[in-house]
């Protein structure tokens, strides 16, 4: 997938911050660093597990285009919440498709 972020930067950073502060990421950071994690620990864990790179792909120009093709509309016309859900769904479908090709 492409790597250039194609959504507004403030929207992209808000989504990342939400994921960094999620209970799942906090638990993973605590396990990784063997202590109650601070915000830096949570960001480091988010990067170490590859979620930051994955989020970049989810918000790429290519995935935005693929989402538009899948939906038959410009994803930028959707609400932020709808767009985020559709971008994540398109990326998940792409990953599933490619993992099936790899196993065949």
KEBAVEX-714411 format. One record per residue: residue in one letter; x negated, y, z of N, C-alpha, C in turn. Coordinates in steps of 0.02 Angstrom, whole numbers, plus 32768, in hexadecimal, padded with zeros to 4 digits. Example, Ala and Ser with C-alpha at 12.3 -4.5 7.8 and 13.67 -1.06 7.14 Angstrom:
REM residues 2
> residu;nu;nv;nw;cau;cav;caw;cu;cv;cw
> a;7D6C;7EE4;8186;7D99;7F1F;8186;7D6C;7F5B;8186
> s;7D7E;7F90;8162;7D54;7FCB;8165;7D7B;8002;818A
REM end
This chain:
REM residues 104
> residu;nu;nv;nw;cau;cav;caw;cu;cv;cw
> x;7FD6;7FC5;8000;8000;8000;8000;7FD3;803E;8000
> x;7FF1;8077;7FF0;7FCC;80B5;7FEF;7FBB;80CD;8035
> x;7F8D;80FD;803A;7F79;8113;807C;7F86;815D;8089
> x;7F9E;8182;8058;7FAB;81CA;8064;7FF1;81D1;8082
> x;7FF5;81F4;80BA;8035;81FD;80DC;8061;822B;80B2
> x;809F;8215;80A7;80CC;8239;807A;8108;8259;809D
> x;8109;8255;80DE;8140;8275;8104;8123;82B1;8129
> x;814E;82DE;8140;8134;8318;8164;8108;8304;819F
> x;80D1;8326;81A8;80A0;8314;81DB;80BE;8314;8222
> x;80E8;8345;8231;8105;8346;8274;8131;8309;8281
> x;8155;82F3;824D;817E;82B7;8253;8152;8279;825E
> x;811D;8274;8237;80EE;823C;823C;80CF;8238;8282
> x;80B9;8271;829C;809A;8272;82DE;80CC;8262;8315
> x;810A;8278;830D;813D;8269;833F;814A;821E;8341
> x;814E;81FE;8308;8159;81B5;8305;811E;8191;8326
> x;80E1;81A6;8316;80A7;8186;8334;80A6;8190;8380
> x;80B5;81CC;8398;80B5;81D9;83E0;80E9;81AE;8403
> x;8123;81A5;83E3;8156;817A;8400;813D;8132;8407
> x;811B;811A;83D4;8100;80D6;83D7;80C8;80D0;840B
> x;809D;8102;840E;8066;8101;843F;8081;80FE;8486
> x;80B7;8123;8492;80D4;8126;84D5;8107;80EF;84E3
> x;8110;80C1;84B5;8142;808C;84BF;812B;805B;84F6
> x;815B;803C;8518;8149;800B;854C;811E;7FD2;8532
> x;812A;7FBC;84F4;8102;7F85;84D8;80B9;7F9A;84D0
> x;80AE;7FD6;84B5;8069;7FEE;84AD;8048;7FFA;84F0
> x;806E;8014;8520;8052;8020;8563;803D;7FDE;8583
> x;8067;7FAA;857B;8055;7F68;8596;8016;7F4D;8575
> x;8013;7F52;8532;7FD8;7F3A;850E;7F99;7F5F;8522
> x;7F9E;7FA1;852B;7F64;7FC9;8541;7F4E;7FB4;8586
> x;7F7D;7FA8;85B2;7F6B;7F92;85F6;7F47;7F4F;85F5
> x;7F5E;7F22;85CA;7F3D;7EE1;85C3;7EF8;7EE8;85A4
> x;7EF2;7F14;8573;7EB2;7F1E;8551;7E7E;7F3D;8580
> x;7E93;7F6F;85A7;7E63;7F94;85D0;7E62;7F7E;861A
> x;7E8E;7F4F;862C;7E90;7F33;8670;7E9A;7F67;86A6
> x;7EC6;7F97;8697;7ED8;7FCB;86C8;7F17;7FED;86AF
> x;7F38;8013;86DB;7F71;803A;86C2;7F57;806C;868D
> x;7F71;8069;8650;7F55;8093;861B;7F69;80DC;861F
> x;7F3A;8108;860F;7F4C;814F;8606;7F5C;8159;85BC
> x;7F6A;8195;85A8;7F7F;81A2;8562;7F47;8191;8531
> x;7F08;819F;8543;7ED0;818E;8517;7ECC;8142;850D
> x;7ED4;811C;8543;7ED4;80D3;853D;7F0B;80BB;850F
> x;7F46;80DA;8514;7F7E;80C5;84E9;7F6F;80D5;849F
> x;7F51;810F;8492;7F3E;811F;844D;7F09;80EF;8433
> x;7ED7;80E1;845C;7EA2;80B2;8447;7EBF;806D;8438
> x;7EEB;8055;8462;7F0A;8013;8457;7F32;8014;8415
> x;7F58;8049;840B;7F80;8052;83CE;7F54;804D;838F
> x;7F19;806A;8394;7EEA;8066;835C;7ECA;8021;8357
> x;7EB4;8005;838F;7E92;7FC4;8390;7EBC;7F8C;8373
> x;7EFD;7F8C;8382;7F28;7F55;836B;7F3E;7F5E;8322
> x;7F2A;7F96;8303;7F38;7FA0;82BC;7F7A;7FC2;82AE
> x;7F9E;7FD6;82E1;7FDF;7FF5;82D6;7FD8;803A;82B7
> x;7FA4;805F;82C7;7F9A;80A1;82AA;7F91;809B;825E
> x;7F68;806A;8249;7F5E;8060;8201;7F9E;8049;81DF
> x;7FC3;801E;8201;8002;8007;81E6;8034;8040;81DE
> x;8036;806D;820F;8063;80A7;820B;8050;80D4;81D0
> x;800F;80D9;81C2;7FF9;8101;8189;8015;80E3;8149
> x;8012;80A1;8143;802E;8080;8108;807A;8087;8104
> x;809C;8083;813D;80E5;8089;813E;80F9;80CE;8125
> x;80D2;8101;8133;80E3;8146;8120;80BE;815E;80E2
> x;80A4;812F;80BA;807E;8140;807E;80AB;8155;8045
> x;808E;8175;8013;80B3;8188;7FD7;80CF;814A;7FB4
> x;80A7;8115;7FB1;80BE;80D8;7F90;80FB;80BA;7FB3
> x;80F9;80B7;7FF5;8132;809A;801A;816E;80C8;8016
> x;8163;810A;8015;819A;8139;800D;81BB;812E;7FC9
> x;8192;8125;7F95;81AC;8118;7F52;81D2;80D6;7F51
> x;81B5;80A1;7F6D;81D5;805F;7F6E;8217;8061;7F93
> x;8219;8087;7FC9;8257;808E;7FEF;828C;80B0;7FC4
> x;8278;80E3;7FA0;82A7;8105;7F73;82C1;80D7;7F3D
> x;8295;80AE;7F21;82A9;807D;7EEE;82DA;804A;7F0C
> x;82CB;8033;7F48;82F5;8001;7F68;833A;801D;7F77
> x;833D;805C;7F8D;837C;807B;7FA0;83A0;809E;7F67
> x;837B;80AF;7F32;8398;80D3;7EFB;83A5;811D;7F0A
> x;837B;8138;7F38;8381;817F;7F49;833F;8198;7F64
> x;833A;81D9;7F6B;82FE;81F8;7F86;8300;81F0;7FD2
> x;82D1;81CA;7FF0;82D3;81BF;8038;82CC;8200;8061
> x;82B1;8234;8043;82AA;8273;8067;82ED;8295;8072
> x;8322;827D;8051;8365;8298;805D;8386;8278;8099
> x;836A;8242;80B3;8385;8221;80EE;8373;8246;812E
> x;8398;8239;8163;8384;8256;81A4;8341;8237;81B7
> x;831E;8257;81E4;82DD;823E;81FB;82E4;81F6;8215
> x;8317;81E9;823D;8320;81A7;825A;832E;8173;8224
> x;835A;8183;81F5;836A;8155;81BE;832D;8148;8193
> x;8309;817D;8183;82CE;8176;8159;829A;8149;817A
> x;828F;8154;81BB;825F;812A;81DF;8273;80E1;81DD
> x;82B3;80D3;81E9;82CB;808E;81E7;82C2;806F;81A2
> x;82D1;8095;816E;82CC;807B;8129;8283;8072;8114
> x;8257;80A1;8127;8210;8099;8118;81F4;805A;813A
> x;8206;8050;8178;81EE;8015;819D;8209;7FD5;817C
> x;8249;7FD6;8167;8267;7F9B;8147;8244;7F8B;8105
> x;8238;7FBE;80DC;8216;7FB3;809C;81D1;7F95;80A7
> x;81AC;7FB0;80D7;8169;7F97;80E5;816B;7F4F;80FE
> x;819C;7F40;812A;81A3;7EFC;8144;81B3;7ECB;810A
> x;81E0;7EE0;80DD;81F1;7EB5;80A3;81B4;7EAA;8077
> x;818C;7EDF;806C;8150;7ED9;8044;811F;7EA8;8063
> x;8115;7EAD;80A5;80E8;7E80;80C8;8101;7E38;80C4
> x;8142;7E2D;80CE;815E;7DEA;80CA;8154;7DCD;8084
> x;8160;7DF6;8051;8158;7DDF;800C;8110;7DCA;7FFF
> x;80E1;7DF3;8015;809B;7DE3;8009;8081;7DA9;8033
> x;809D;7DA0;806E;8087;7D66;8097;80A3;7D26;8078
> x;80DD;7D29;8057;80F8;7CEE;8035;80CD;7CDD;7FF8
> x;80B7;7D10;7FD3;808B;7D04;7F9A;8049;7CE5;7FB0
> x;802E;7CFD;7FE8;7FEE;7CE2;8001;7FF4;7C9A;8017
> x;802F;7C85;802F;8036;7C41;8048;8049;7C11;8010
> x;805B;7C2B;7FD6;8070;7C00;7F9E;8034;7BE4;7F79
REM end
